């Protein structure tokens, strides 16, 4: 089972929200992602929520490549 310290990855305003609320939140709910970053993600990939970012095929491809690299080391 995966776990994460929400206060370390979320903007303070989102750290006490439920996971469904966080997944529906704008990507700027993630710590270090600005509103402008969110606008750019929307323009480039049509991503507006944390869930959409997680499901973005390019993110999944990068995660798969990282897993392969880790496995062969």
KATA-V518844 format. One record per residue. N is the residue number from 0. PSI is psi in whole degrees, -180 to 180 (* if undefined). Layout:
# KATA-V518844
n,psi
N,PSI
N,PSI
This chain:
# KATA-V518844
n,psi
0,133
1,147
2,157
3,144
4,102
5,-37
6,-17
7,-19
8,-6
9,152
10,147
11,-36
12,-18
13,-9
14,-23
15,11
16,163
17,158
18,-44
19,-39
20,-41
21,-43
22,-29
23,-7
24,159
25,154
26,-22
27,-6
28,-20
29,135
30,130
31,-5
32,115
33,169
34,-39
35,-41
36,-42
37,-42
38,-42
39,-40
40,-38
41,-45
42,-44
43,-41
44,-2
45,18
46,128
47,-18
48,165
49,-42
50,-45
51,-37
52,-46
53,-33
54,-3
55,127
56,-33
57,-35
58,-45
59,-40
60,-44
61,-40
62,-41
63,-42
64,-40
65,-40
66,-42
67,-44
68,-44
69,-40
70,-32
71,-5
72,*
